[in-house]
Amino acid sequence: MSSRTVSLADLSATHRDLLWVLSQTGPSESGPLHHALIDYYTDGIDHTRVCTVLEELVEHDYVTKQPTDSQYRLTESGRRALAARQAWQADTNTEGGRE
């Protein structure tokens, strides 16, 4: 695990997208997560890149990987980080319409 706390704002869009997909699909192996991103990324994304990003998310304690079934799962930290980002996005959208 990383020695310093990393917020979602410090991570790449790919990191955030993988967290989002995991929050929607539940526990999953890297293959289905890769396919979900292929459908979304118009330029495609390499499976090796997906695996690297997943391991980085594990290091930051946003995701855990179960050794028995090789499935990635959101941690409570990951859920809280996504919820905080969604609250920030909602607040930003609300404030954007104000004069």
RAKACOR-V633040 format. One line per field, one symbol per residue. phi: phi as a letter, one per 20 degrees, with the letter a starting at -180 (. if undefined). psi: psi as a letter, one per 40 degrees, with the letter a starting at -180 (. if undefined). A space follows every 10 residues. Layout:
phi = ???
psi = ???
This chain:
phi = .ffdfdeffe efffgfffff gffeengbef gffgfffgfe efembffffg ffffffffge meccdeffcl eecfefffff ffffffffff ffffffeed
psi = iieihhidde iidddddddd dddddahiid dddddddddd hdeihhdddd ddddddddde fdiihhddef iiiiiddddd dddddddddd ddddddei.
